[in-house]
Amino acid sequence: MSRTALSAGVASAALAAALLLTGCGPAAPAPAGTWGSSAQGDPQLVLEANGSLSGTDGCNRLMGSWSTKGGTVTFGQVASTRMACPGVDTWLTDLATAKVDGSTMRVFDASGAEIGTLKR
């Protein structure tokens, strides 16, 4: 193999690698983990890597499933207890989807309206 052909082959491989890497862009933050506070009366979600979730809306216990596609977290069937908790905003029971932006999860209801945020 000639030196010119070898140089052209190396240059082609380097160009292909660069194009692949620039097309990837930064990876979206992984949604698995704990979101919110464990303080009494505060909402919290724990998203397990296996797709299950648990948590609280600040009053009621939540359990269910989640998945992610294209940067959107979609919550599957989520069951909750139905206790009356005067003075506690139970907005998290209306979760349908979420988007993760760094250390903040923005939570949306089924209509697409943002209903709250949780910090990691």
DANORBEL-V864391 format. One line per field, one symbol per residue. burial: + if it has 16 or more other ideal C-beta (glycine too) atoms within 10 Angstrom, else -. Layout:
burial=???
This chain:
burial=----------------------------+-++--++------+++++-----+-++++++-+-+-+-+----+-+--+-+-------+-+-+++++++++----+-++------++-+--
